Amino acid sequence: MRLLKLLLPMLFISSGEILPAQAQESADDLFMRMVGTVSTSAVPYRSEGKLDGCTLVFNLLVRDTAYDLGAYLKVAGTTGVFLNGKGAVGTLKLSVEKLSFSLKSGMVSEPRRPSRAYLILSDFSTTLEAGAETLKATDPANLLVGFSGMKAVEVGTEIVRTKKIQLGFNQADGKNDIIVPIEFDIVTKNLEGGIQRSDAAVNSYSDCLAALSDRL
């Protein structure tokens, strides 16, 4: 379920009209509870019946203190490894939207496509250093980045080992980067901030990578 659909019901009081101060406080409190990793899952990619890739899907709610005084950003993305006929290639796809709420407009999302996005490993190396290049995304609102298959294996190994990785991206073509962790053992986060954890996505991704390696 999309994050915006989750947020809307909490902004109104069913027993009657909501006061402006209450509405803003409800929105701010809800956003604060949801900050961080909201959900993750593993999805294998098949083409003509054959396993051609392994991906991890993630949804985050992030506070932008680098560009917009703590504005809330909905970050949706995938990372994974695909076969391309010459071997393997790593990918990172990112969609970023600024979220805001007002009594006049309700919940509003504004596309904020980054011009740079990358993953950071525990040894401080990044996917930017691995021959990263911007690819053409199906949706122009998304940023799609490709990087070397070798780095994709390193990323996958770290995610399987630690169940997390750091994501970096910018806004407004700026030099500063917003750095946030992705926790791949978080299945879902509810509206009260309660977290359901499981290793299912990480284990599924690990199994997918093992099966994909047999095709290299």
LUMLUM-619289 format. One record per residue: residue number from 1; z, y, x of N, C-alpha, C, O in turn; residue in three letters. Coordinates in steps of 0.1 Angstrom, whole numbers, plus 5000, padded with zeros to 4 digits. Last residue first. Layout:
<atoms>
ATOM     k     nw     nv     nu    caw    cav    cau     cw     cv     cu     ow     ov     ou     r
ATOM   NUM      Z      Y      X      Z      Y      X      Z      Y      X      Z      Y      X   ALA
...
</atoms>
This chain:
<atoms>
ATOM     k     nw     nv     nu    caw    cav    cau     cw     cv     cu     ow     ov     ou     r
ATOM   216   4854   4825   5255   4849   4834   5266   4842   4825   5277   4837   4831   5287   LEU
ATOM   215   4866   4810   5237   4852   4813   5234   4846   4822   5246   4834   4825   5246   ARG
ATOM   214   4892   4807   5242   4884   4795   5243   4869   4798   5242   4861   4790   5245   ASP
ATOM   213   4902   4832   5235   4900   4829   5250   4891   4817   5252   4884   4815   5262   SER
ATOM   212   4907   4829   5208   4896   4837   5212   4892   4834   5227   4880   4834   5231   LEU
ATOM   211   4931   4814   5208   4918   4808   5203   4906   4815   5207   4896   4809   5210   ALA
ATOM   210   4948   4833   5220   4946   4820   5226   4933   4813   5221   4925   4807   5229   ALA
ATOM   209   4947   4853   5201   4942   4855   5214   4939   4842   5222   4929   4841   5229   LEU
ATOM   208   4959   4840   5179   4945   4844   5178   4939   4846   5192   4928   4842   5195   CYS
ATOM   207   4985   4836   5188   4977   4824   5185   4962   4828   5185   4953   4820   5189   ASP
ATOM   206   4992   4863   5190   4992   4855   5202   4983   4843   5200   4976   4839   5209   SER
ATOM   205   4991   4871   5163   4982   4877   5173   4981   4869   5186   4970   4867   5191   TYR
ATOM   204   5011   4855   5153   4998   4853   5148   4987   4859   5158   4977   4853   5160   SER
ATOM   203   5033   4866   5166   5030   4852   5169   5015   4849   5164   5008   4842   5171   ASN
ATOM   202   5032   4892   5156   5031   4890   5170   5027   4876   5173   5018   4873   5182   VAL
ATOM   201   5037   4887   5129   5024   4894   5133   5022   4891   5148   5011   4889   5152   ALA
ATOM   200   5062   4873   5129   5050   4867   5123   5037   4874   5129   5028   4867   5133   ALA
ATOM   199   5087   4881   5135   5078   4879   5146   5064   4874   5142   5056   4871   5150   ASP
ATOM   198   5101   4907   5115   5097   4893   5116   5087   4893   5128   5081   4903   5132   SER
ATOM   197   5121   4928   5094   5116   4925   5107   5112   4910   5107   5118   4902   5101   ARG
ATOM   196   5124   4955   5073   5122   4940   5073   5115   4937   5086   5104   4941   5089   GLN
ATOM   195   5146   4982   5070   5135   4976   5077   5135   4961   5076   5146   4954   5077   ILE
ATOM   194   5153   5011   5050   5156   4997   5053   5144   4990   5060   5133   4992   5055   GLY
ATOM   193   5147   5035   5040   5147   5034   5055   5151   5020   5059   5151   5017   5071   GLY
ATOM   192   5143   5036   5014   5156   5040   5019   5157   5039   5034   5168   5042   5039   GLU
ATOM   191   5117   5026   5011   5119   5041   5009   5133   5046   5013   5136   5057   5015   LEU
ATOM   190   5113   5002   5038   5113   5006   5024   5117   5021   5023   5119   5028   5033   ASN
ATOM   189   5089   4990   5060   5101   4998   5059   5101   5003   5045   5091   5009   5040   LYS
ATOM   188   5077   4958   5072   5077   4969   5063   5090   4977   5064   5100   4972   5069   THR
ATOM   187   5077   4945   5097   5068   4941   5087   5066   4953   5077   5055   4957   5074   VAL
ATOM   186   5081   4950   5130   5085   4956   5117   5074   4953   5107   5062   4957   5109   ILE
ATOM   185   5072   4941   5154   5081   4932   5146   5086   4938   5133   5093   4931   5126   ASP
ATOM   184   5059   4961   5167   5051   4952   5159   5059   4941   5153   5053   4932   5146   PHE
ATOM   183   5064   4994   5169   5072   4982   5169   5065   4971   5160   5065   4972   5148   GLU
ATOM   182   5052   5019   5189   5048   5010   5178   5056   4997   5179   5055   4990   5189   ILE
ATOM   181   5064   5051   5199   5064   5036   5200   5059   5030   5188   5061   5035   5176   PRO
ATOM   180   5046   5080   5209   5054   5073   5199   5053   5058   5201   5043   5053   5206   VAL
ATOM   179   5037   5111   5220   5040   5098   5224   5050   5091   5215   5060   5096   5212   ILE
ATOM   178   5013   5135   5220   5024   5130   5212   5026   5115   5216   5016   5108   5214   ILE
ATOM   177   5003   5156   5248   5002   5143   5240   5015   5140   5232   5026   5143   5237   ASP
ATOM   176   4985   5186   5256   4998   5178   5253   4995   5166   5245   4987   5166   5236   ASN
ATOM   175   4960   5196   5254   4963   5189   5266   4976   5181   5264   4978   5170   5270   LYS
ATOM   174   4941   5195   5223   4951   5200   5232   4953   5191   5244   4949   5179   5243   GLY
ATOM   173   4925   5192   5201   4918   5191   5214   4928   5196   5225   4923   5201   5236   ASP
ATOM   172   4943   5190   5179   4936   5203   5182   4930   5203   5196   4929   5214   5202   ALA
ATOM   171   4964   5165   5195   4959   5173   5183   4952   5185   5187   4955   5191   5198   GLN
ATOM   170   4966   5132   5210   4967   5147   5209   4963   5152   5196   4959   5145   5187   ASN
ATOM   169   4985   5103   5217   4974   5110   5211   4976   5124   5211   4988   5129   5212   PHE
ATOM   168   4998   5071   5226   4997   5085   5229   4984   5091   5222   4974   5084   5222   GLY
ATOM   167   5021   5045   5220   5008   5051   5216   5009   5066   5220   5019   5073   5217   LEU
ATOM   166   5037   5017   5235   5036   5031   5232   5022   5036   5229   5013   5031   5235   GLN
ATOM   165   5047   4986   5219   5039   4993   5229   5039   5008   5225   5042   5011   5214   ILE
ATOM   164   5063   4954   5212   5061   4968   5211   5052   4974   5221   5049   4967   5232   LYS
ATOM   163   5069   4929   5219   5068   4932   5205   5066   4947   5202   5068   4951   5191   LYS
ATOM   162   5070   4918   5245   5080   4928   5241   5080   4932   5226   5090   4938   5221   THR
ATOM   161   5050   4898   5246   5062   4897   5253   5073   4906   5248   5085   4902   5247   ARG
ATOM   160   5029   4908   5230   5034   4894   5227   5048   4893   5234   5057   4887   5228   VAL
ATOM   159   5024   4932   5244   5028   4932   5230   5035   4919   5226   5045   4918   5219   ILE
ATOM   158   5016   4922   5269   5028   4930   5268   5033   4931   5253   5045   4930   5251   GLU
ATOM   157   4992   4909   5262   5003   4902   5269   5017   4909   5267   5027   4903   5264   THR
ATOM   156   4977   4930   5252   4981   4919   5244   4993   4911   5249   5002   4907   5242   GLY
ATOM   155   4974   4945   5276   4980   4951   5264   4985   4940   5255   4997   4940   5250   VAL
ATOM   154   4960   4927   5292   4973   4932   5296   4981   4938   5284   4993   4935   5283   GLU
ATOM   153   4937   4924   5276   4945   4913   5279   4959   4917   5283   4969   4911   5278   VAL
ATOM   152   4927   4950   5279   4931   4945   5266   4939   4933   5267   4949   4931   5259   ALA
ATOM   151   4921   4951   5306   4932   4959   5301   4937   4955   5287   4949   4955   5284   LYS
ATOM   150   4899   4934   5304   4910   4930   5313   4922   4938   5308   4933   4933   5308   MET
ATOM   149   4881   4948   5288   4887   4935   5283   4899   4931   5291   4908   4926   5285   GLY
ATOM   148   4884   4983   5288   4880   4971   5294   4888   4959   5288   4899   4960   5283   SER
ATOM   147   4880   5001   5256   4884   5000   5270   4882   4986   5275   4878   4977   5267   PHE
ATOM   146   4871   5025   5231   4869   5012   5237   4874   5012   5251   4874   5023   5258   GLY
ATOM   145   4882   5042   5202   4881   5042   5216   4880   5027   5221   4887   5018   5216   VAL
ATOM   144   4877   5062   5175   4876   5048   5179   4873   5049   5195   4864   5055   5199   LEU
ATOM   143   4892   5082   5150   4888   5081   5165   4888   5067   5169   4898   5059   5167   LEU
ATOM   142   4880   5090   5118   4887   5082   5127   4883   5084   5141   4871   5087   5144   ASN
ATOM   141   4863   5105   5103   4877   5110   5104   4885   5102   5113   4896   5106   5117   ALA
ATOM   140   4839   5091   5102   4840   5102   5112   4854   5108   5113   4857   5115   5122   PRO
ATOM   139   4839   5057   5100   4844   5069   5093   4846   5080   5103   4854   5078   5113   ASP
ATOM   138   4829   5041   5120   4823   5041   5107   4826   5053   5099   4818   5059   5092   THR
ATOM   137   4827   5057   5153   4835   5051   5142   4827   5051   5129   4819   5061   5127   ALA
ATOM   136   4814   5052   5184   4811   5058   5171   4818   5050   5160   4816   5038   5158   LYS
ATOM   135   4839   5056   5210   4828   5049   5203   4826   5056   5190   4834   5064   5185   LEU
ATOM   134   4848   5069   5241   4849   5071   5227   4836   5064   5220   4825   5067   5225   THR
ATOM   133   4862   5048   5266   4851   5056   5261   4852   5057   5246   4856   5048   5239   GLU
ATOM   132   4879   5037   5296   4879   5041   5281   4867   5050   5278   4864   5059   5285   ALA
ATOM   131   4884   5024   5320   4870   5027   5315   4869   5030   5301   4859   5027   5294   GLY
ATOM   130   4912   5025   5320   4905   5012   5320   4891   5014   5315   4886   5006   5306   ALA
ATOM   129   4928   5046   5316   4925   5043   5330   4916   5031   5331   4912   5027   5342   GLU
ATOM   128   4935   5046   5290   4926   5056   5294   4921   5053   5308   4910   5058   5312   LEU
ATOM   127   4954   5027   5287   4941   5022   5284   4931   5033   5288   4919   5030   5289   THR
ATOM   126   4977   5031   5315   4973   5033   5302   4958   5028   5300   4951   5025   5309   THR
ATOM   125   5008   5024   5333   4994   5024   5332   4989   5026   5317   4997   5023   5308   SER
ATOM   124   5036   5020   5331   5031   5034   5330   5015   5035   5331   5010   5046   5331   PHE
ATOM   123   5044   4995   5327   5042   4999   5341   5036   5013   5343   5033   5017   5354   ASP
ATOM   122   5043   4992   5300   5056   4994   5306   5055   4998   5321   5065   5003   5326   SER
ATOM   121   5014   5011   5288   5021   4999   5291   5034   5002   5298   5037   5014   5302   LEU
ATOM   120   5001   5029   5262   5008   5030   5274   5016   5017   5276   5024   5013   5268   ILE
ATOM   119   4969   5037   5247   4981   5029   5247   4988   5029   5261   4981   5030   5271   LEU
ATOM   118   4954   5066   5233   4955   5056   5243   4968   5048   5241   4977   5053   5234   TYR
ATOM   117   4932   5093   5224   4942   5083   5220   4942   5072   5230   4932   5068   5235   ALA
ATOM   116   4918   5124   5216   4922   5115   5227   4933   5106   5221   4942   5110   5214   ARG
ATOM   115   4914   5140   5195   4902   5138   5204   4906   5129   5216   4897   5125   5224   SER
ATOM   114   4925   5132   5162   4927   5135   5176   4914   5133   5184   4905   5127   5179   PRO
ATOM   113   4922   5146   5130   4916   5137   5140   4919   5141   5154   4916   5152   5158   ARG
ATOM   112   4937   5152   5105   4940   5158   5118   4935   5148   5130   4943   5143   5137   ARG
ATOM   111   4934   5158   5071   4929   5151   5082   4932   5159   5095   4929   5171   5096   PRO
ATOM   110   4962   5163   5051   4951   5170   5057   4947   5162   5070   4955   5160   5079   GLU
ATOM   109   4976   5158   5019   4973   5152   5032   4961   5159   5038   4951   5162   5031   SER
ATOM   108   5002   5166   4998   4989   5170   5003   4988   5163   5017   4997   5163   5025   VAL
ATOM   107   5020   5164   4968   5018   5158   4981   5004   5161   4986   4994   5158   4978   MET
ATOM   106   5019   5195   4951   5024   5182   4952   5023   5177   4966   5024   5184   4976   GLY
ATOM   105   5013   5222   4948   5002   5213   4952   5006   5198   4952   4998   5189   4952   SER
ATOM   104   5037   5234   4939   5024   5239   4934   5013   5228   4936   5005   5225   4927   LYS
ATOM   103   5057   5223   4954   5057   5222   4939   5044   5225   4933   5040   5219   4923   LEU
ATOM   102   5046   5205   4983   5050   5217   4976   5050   5215   4961   5043   5206   4956   SER
ATOM   101   5044   5187   5013   5047   5187   4999   5051   5201   4994   5059   5208   5001   PHE
ATOM   100   5023   5171   5037   5032   5182   5033   5034   5181   5018   5026   5175   5011   SER
ATOM    99   5010   5155   5066   5015   5154   5052   5024   5166   5049   5032   5170   5058   LEU
ATOM    98   4980   5151   5084   4993   5159   5083   4997   5158   5068   4989   5160   5059   LYS
ATOM    97   4967   5120   5097   4967   5130   5086   4981   5138   5086   4991   5132   5088   GLU
ATOM    96   4946   5101   5117   4958   5109   5116   4957   5119   5105   4947   5126   5104   VAL
ATOM    95   4936   5070   5128   4934   5080   5118   4947   5088   5116   4958   5082   5115   SER
ATOM    94   4921   5051   5154   4933   5059   5149   4928   5069   5139   4917   5075   5140   LEU
ATOM    93   4916   5022   5173   4911   5030   5163   4923   5038   5156   4933   5032   5153   LYS
ATOM    92   4909   5007   5202   4920   5014   5196   4914   5023   5186   4906   5032   5190   LEU
ATOM    91   4899   4977   5219   4896   4988   5211   4909   4994   5205   4919   4987   5204   THR
ATOM    90   4884   4959   5247   4896   4963   5239   4892   4975   5231   4883   4983   5234   GLY
ATOM    89   4861   4932   5250   4863   4946   5251   4876   4950   5242   4877   4944   5231   VAL
ATOM    88   4847   4904   5268   4856   4910   5258   4858   4925   5261   4856   4930   5272   ALA
ATOM    87   4813   4894   5272   4827   4892   5275   4836   4897   5264   4833   4896   5252   GLY
ATOM    86   4790   4900   5262   4791   4901   5276   4805   4897   5281   4808   4898   5293   LYS
ATOM    85   4794   4898   5235   4782   4892   5240   4782   4891   5256   4775   4883   5262   GLY
ATOM    84   4819   4908   5228   4807   4917   5226   4794   4911   5232   4784   4918   5235   ASN
ATOM    83   4849   4901   5212   4838   4896   5220   4826   4905   5217   4823   4908   5206   LEU
ATOM    82   4878   4923   5212   4866   4917   5205   4857   4911   5216   4856   4916   5227   PHE
ATOM    81   4912   4931   5205   4902   4927   5215   4891   4920   5208   4893   4912   5199   VAL
ATOM    80   4931   4960   5193   4927   4946   5195   4917   4943   5206   4914   4952   5214   GLY
ATOM    79   4946   4981   5169   4942   4978   5183   4939   4963   5184   4945   4955   5177   THR
ATOM    78   4945   5005   5144   4944   4991   5148   4941   4991   5163   4935   5000   5169   THR
ATOM    77   4963   5029   5122   4954   5024   5132   4953   5009   5134   4961   5002   5128   GLY
ATOM    76   4976   5059   5110   4971   5046   5107   4962   5041   5117   4953   5049   5122   ALA
ATOM    75   5000   5082   5106   4992   5076   5116   4988   5062   5112   4998   5054   5111   VAL
ATOM    74   5009   5112   5092   5007   5098   5089   4997   5092   5099   4985   5097   5099   LYS
ATOM    73   5032   5135   5104   5018   5130   5106   5019   5115   5101   5027   5107   5106   LEU
ATOM    72   5050   5165   5097   5049   5150   5096   5035   5146   5096   5026   5151   5089   TYR
ATOM    71   5060   5190   5121   5052   5186   5109   5051   5170   5109   5052   5164   5120   ALA
ATOM    70   5073   5202   5143   5079   5191   5135   5073   5186   5123   5079   5179   5115   GLY
ATOM    69   5056   5222   5151   5070   5225   5148   5076   5214   5139   5083   5217   5130   LEU
ATOM    68   5030   5213   5161   5032   5219   5147   5046   5219   5142   5049   5217   5131   ASP
ATOM    67   5027   5202   5186   5017   5212   5182   5021   5219   5169   5017   5231   5166   TYR
ATOM    66   5049   5187   5193   5041   5192   5204   5032   5203   5199   5029   5212   5207   ALA
ATOM    65   5061   5175   5172   5069   5186   5178   5061   5192   5190   5065   5202   5196   THR
ATOM    64   5054   5158   5146   5047   5165   5156   5054   5177   5161   5054   5188   5155   ASP
ATOM    63   5067   5127   5137   5070   5142   5137   5062   5148   5149   5064   5144   5160   ARG
ATOM    62   5051   5101   5119   5054   5107   5132   5058   5122   5130   5051   5128   5121   VAL
ATOM    61   5048   5069   5107   5051   5083   5103   5057   5090   5115   5068   5086   5120   LEU
ATOM    60   5023   5044   5109   5034   5051   5114   5036   5064   5107   5027   5070   5101   LEU
ATOM    59   5009   5012   5108   5011   5024   5101   5024   5031   5105   5034   5025   5106   ASN
ATOM    58   4986   4989   5123   4999   4996   5122   4998   5009   5114   4988   5015   5114   PHE
ATOM    57   4973   4957   5131   4972   4969   5122   4986   4976   5122   4996   4969   5121   VAL
ATOM    56   4956   4940   5156   4969   4944   5151   4968   4957   5143   4962   4967   5148   LEU
ATOM    55   4931   4916   5159   4935   4929   5158   4950   4930   5153   4954   4921   5146   THR
ATOM    54   4905   4898   5176   4919   4897   5171   4924   4912   5170   4923   4919   5180   CYS
ATOM    53   4872   4883   5172   4882   4893   5176   4896   4891   5170   4898   4883   5160   GLY
ATOM    52   4856   4863   5163   4851   4872   5173   4860   4883   5177   4857   4891   5186   ASP
ATOM    51   4853   4832   5151   4863   4841   5155   4857   4850   5166   4854   4845   5177   LEU
ATOM    50   4826   4827   5128   4832   4825   5141   4842   4836   5144   4841   4847   5140   LYS
ATOM    49   4813   4833   5104   4822   4822   5104   4829   4819   5118   4837   4810   5118   GLY
ATOM    48   4800   4857   5110   4792   4845   5108   4800   4832   5109   4796   4822   5114   GLU
ATOM    47   4829   4868   5124   4815   4871   5122   4807   4858   5121   4807   4850   5130   SER
ATOM    46   4863   4878   5120   4853   4868   5121   4839   4873   5118   4837   4882   5109   ARG
ATOM    45   4894   4888   5133   4881   4892   5129   4871   4881   5131   4870   4875   5141   TYR
ATOM    44   4928   4886   5121   4917   4881   5129   4904   4886   5124   4902   4888   5112   PRO
ATOM    43   4955   4907   5121   4943   4904   5113   4932   4898   5122   4927   4906   5131   VAL
ATOM    42   4989   4914   5116   4978   4908   5125   4967   4904   5116   4969   4897   5106   ALA
ATOM    41   5008   4944   5109   5002   4931   5105   4992   4927   5116   4986   4935   5123   SER
ATOM    40   5033   4968   5100   5024   4962   5110   5019   4948   5104   5026   4942   5096   THR
ATOM    39   5048   4999   5090   5044   4985   5087   5034   4981   5098   5027   4989   5104   SER
ATOM    38   5061   5021   5101   5063   5018   5087   5059   5004   5084   5066   4997   5076   VAL
ATOM    37   5078   5034   5129   5068   5023   5124   5071   5020   5110   5083   5017   5106   THR
ATOM    36   5088   5067   5121   5087   5056   5130   5077   5046   5125   5067   5050   5117   GLY
ATOM    35   5104   5080   5091   5098   5082   5105   5099   5070   5114   5109   5063   5114   VAL
ATOM    34   5116   5077   5067   5104   5068   5070   5098   5070   5084   5089   5063   5087   MET
ATOM    33   5137   5095   5066   5140   5081   5065   5128   5072   5069   5130   5061   5075   ARG
ATOM    32   5122   5119   5066   5131   5116   5077   5134   5101   5077   5135   5095   5088   MET
ATOM    31   5109   5118   5041   5101   5118   5053   5110   5113   5065   5106   5105   5073   PHE
ATOM    30   5132   5120   5024   5123   5108   5024   5115   5107   5037   5114   5096   5043   LEU
ATOM    29   5141   5145   5030   5150   5134   5032   5141   5121   5033   5144   5112   5041   ASP
ATOM    28   5119   5161   5022   5123   5161   5036   5132   5149   5039   5130   5143   5050   ASP
ATOM    27   5118   5155   4995   5106   5152   5003   5111   5151   5018   5107   5142   5025   ALA
ATOM    26   5143   5164   4986   5139   5150   4984   5128   5146   4993   5128   5136   4999   SER
ATOM    25   5141   5191   4993   5151   5183   4999   5148   5169   4998   5149   5161   5008   GLU
ATOM    24   5121   5199   4975   5118   5200   4989   5128   5191   4997   5125   5185   5007   GLN
ATOM    23   5134   5194   4951   5121   5187   4954   5119   5188   4969   5115   5177   4975   ALA
ATOM    22   5156   5211   4951   5158   5196   4951   5146   5189   4955   5146   5179   4962   GLN
ATOM    21   5144   5235   4951   5152   5232   4963   5154   5216   4963   5154   5210   4974   ALA
ATOM    20   5131   5234   4925   5124   5235   4937   5131   5231   4950   5126   5224   4958   PRO
ATOM    19   5143   5207   4903   5144   5221   4908   5137   5222   4922   5136   5212   4929   LEU
ATOM    18   5126   5188   4879   5132   5189   4892   5132   5203   4897   5122   5210   4895   ILE
ATOM    17   5133   5178   4846   5126   5186   4855   5133   5188   4868   5146   5189   4868   GLU
ATOM    16   5145   5144   4841   5142   5157   4837   5135   5165   4848   5130   5159   4858   GLY
ATOM    15   5149   5118   4849   5157   5123   4838   5154   5137   4834   5158   5142   4824   SER
ATOM    14   5135   5112   4872   5130   5107   4859   5137   5114   4847   5131   5114   4836   SER
ATOM    13   5126   5134   4896   5137   5128   4890   5133   5125   4876   5129   5133   4868   ILE
ATOM    12   5103   5130   4924   5106   5134   4911   5118   5127   4905   5121   5115   4908   PHE
ATOM    11   5097   5118   4948   5098   5132   4948   5101   5138   4934   5101   5150   4932   LEU
ATOM    10   5094   5091   4948   5107   5096   4952   5108   5111   4951   5119   5116   4953   MET
ATOM     9   5067   5086   4942   5077   5084   4932   5091   5089   4935   5098   5092   4926   PRO
ATOM     8   5052   5093   4967   5052   5101   4955   5063   5098   4945   5069   5108   4940   LEU
ATOM     7   5053   5074   4988   5061   5087   4988   5063   5093   4975   5073   5098   4972   LEU
ATOM     6   5035   5054   4983   5049   5051   4984   5058   5063   4983   5069   5063   4977   LEU
ATOM     5   5011   5067   4985   5015   5062   4972   5030   5058   4972   5036   5058   4961   LYS
ATOM     4   5011   5073   5012   5012   5084   5002   5016   5079   4988   5024   5086   4981   LEU
ATOM     3   5008   5048   5024   5021   5055   5025   5022   5066   5015   5033   5068   5010   LEU
ATOM     2   4992   5022   5005   4991   5034   5013   5005   5042   5013   5012   5042   5003   ARG
ATOM     1   5000   4988   5009   5000   5000   5000   5000   5012   5009   5007   5013   5019   MET
</atoms>
